Amino acid sequence: MESRISLTQLLETLDDSNDGKTIHLQDIVDTFRSRGFGPLVTLPALLALLPTGGVPGVPTLCAIFIALIAVQQLFGRQSPWLPRKLRKRGISHDKLHRTVKRVRPWTQRIDKLLAQRLEILLHPVARRLIAVLVIALALAMIPLELLPFAAAMPALAITVIGLGMTADDGLLLLIGVLMAAGLAVSAFWLL
């Protein structure tokens, strides 16, 4: 297992490593290496969780993207594979630099809460089981889109799980799994 690198350090590495005009999505995946599944699951889950998730079709698109990424993790890929069209998408280095500068105080606060703990949940078998859970949560988002903002519930659990994957924090992964279990129990009682 690689040594612990904070979220702030990962973002700064991405910012420093590319002095070109554009940073492509593949550069982000390469910087996060095996943790690349985390950000690629967290970002669309956040999009579905925020008010933009109330826009018809957004939760479904986010859910499909999340499921496709989680399927790769389920089948044991070491880092996410992206189609060429997505790999070449990117943002300007200046825009990324401004964003990293703006979010640095937040990531530093988050880094204080995160630690490499409960390493059993970082084991490849556990990661595959978590990938199955993320797929189930993502697929649950699709029919929940019919109810206003209902897709935000599984999106929140996916966000927590994705952050745990990104930070290699097994405790955060466990919290996300418990949130998913709570959603399942609630759904069972509502039926």
Phi, psi and omega in degrees: 000137182288156181292154185291129175237131183288162177299321179299316179296321179298315179295319179293324176297316178298317181295318183282330188284342185234104179260014178285187182277333183229138173252119183273159178302325178296326176298321179295313179300317180295322180293319182277351179044235183294340177282357184301336177294323182301303180297325182286345174265321184293314185299311177291330177295319176297320178299319179286335182280324182286172181306335177296340179292346177279350178286127182304132178095334182296311179299323180294314178298317178297318181297318180296316179298315180300314181298319180296321178291316181294327177298322178297319178294321179302320181274010169087016176297143180282330175213157184294143173259137178237144174299153184306320181300319178287321180301325184276349176292147181192183177231162180291148180299322179299316180295317177298316181300316178296320180294315179299318179297320182288323183269351181308314178300325179288316181293328177294322176294317179296320180301328179293333180273337186267147176206162177274100183219166185048055186297344177299329179280356177262356179294147182305323179294317178296320179297324178291320177295321177294325177298320177299317179296317180296320177299314180298317179296318180296316179294329177292333180295330186296305178289333179292344178297337180294334176262130183305125176063009179290331179294346179293334181294305176293332178297323178295315178298319179295322179299315180295316179297315180297321177294320176297321178293318181295319185269000186054042182250102181296328179295318178294322175300316180297319177299317177297319178295318178295323176298317179296320178296320177298321177296319180295317179295318178298316179296321179298317182288332179285334180280000000 
